[in-house]
Amino acid sequence: MNDYDRKDALLKPQTFSDYQLYVDKYWRPDNMEMINHKSGKSTVLMMNNFRFGNGFRDRDFTKNALKNAR
């Protein structure tokens, strides 16, 4: 996902790195970085311990289900 300014110029590109294969089927990046070229600031998200097969269903992520989640 990249963000663009009002002139449609690339403002905040997002990069993904350090991909790992989970459950022999799902590739996920362990690091995500977004840099704001205008301000020079950046955000880095470092992920780990992905869980798969946790019992969630597609319907658990509908707008209504998420709205009512506690």
C-alpha positions in Angstrom: 0.0 0.0 0.0 1.4 3.4 -1.0 0.1 6.8 -0.1 0.0 9.7 -2.6 -0.3 13.4 -2.2 -2.9 15.7 -3.8 -0.8 16.0 -6.9 -0.8 12.2 -7.2 2.9 12.0 -6.4 4.2 9.1 -4.3 4.4 10.4 -0.7 4.6 7.3 1.5 5.8 4.1 -0.1 5.5 0.9 1.9 8.0 -1.9 1.7 7.8 -5.4 2.9 10.9 -7.6 3.8 12.1 -10.7 5.5 9.4 -13.0 4.2 8.9 -16.3 6.1 6.9 -19.4 5.1 4.4 -20.5 7.7 2.6 -23.9 7.8 4.3 -24.7 4.4 1.7 -22.5 2.7 1.5 -18.8 3.9 4.2 -16.3 3.1 4.2 -13.4 5.4 6.7 -10.4 5.8 8.2 -10.0 9.2 9.0 -6.3 8.6 6.9 -3.6 7.0 8.2 0.0 6.6 6.5 3.2 5.4 8.6 6.3 4.8 7.1 9.8 4.5 9.2 11.5 1.9 7.8 14.9 2.8 8.6 14.8 6.5 11.5 12.3 6.5 9.7 10.3 9.2 9.2 6.5 9.0 7.3 3.8 10.7 8.5 0.2 11.0 6.2 -2.7 12.0 8.0 -5.9 13.0 5.7 -8.9 13.1 6.2 -12.4 14.5 4.3 -15.4 16.0 1.7 -15.5 13.3 -1.1 -18.0 14.1 -3.0 -20.0 11.6 -5.9 -22.4 12.0 -7.2 -20.5 15.0 -10.9 -21.3 14.4 -11.9 -17.9 12.9 -14.3 -18.0 10.0 -14.9 -15.4 7.2 -18.1 -14.3 8.8 -16.2 -13.4 11.9 -14.8 -10.4 9.9 -18.0 -8.9 8.5 -18.7 -5.2 9.3 -21.4 -6.2 11.8 -19.3 -8.9 13.5 -16.4 -6.5 13.9 -18.7 -3.7 15.1 -20.1 -6.0 17.8 -16.7 -7.6 18.9 -15.6 -6.9 22.4 
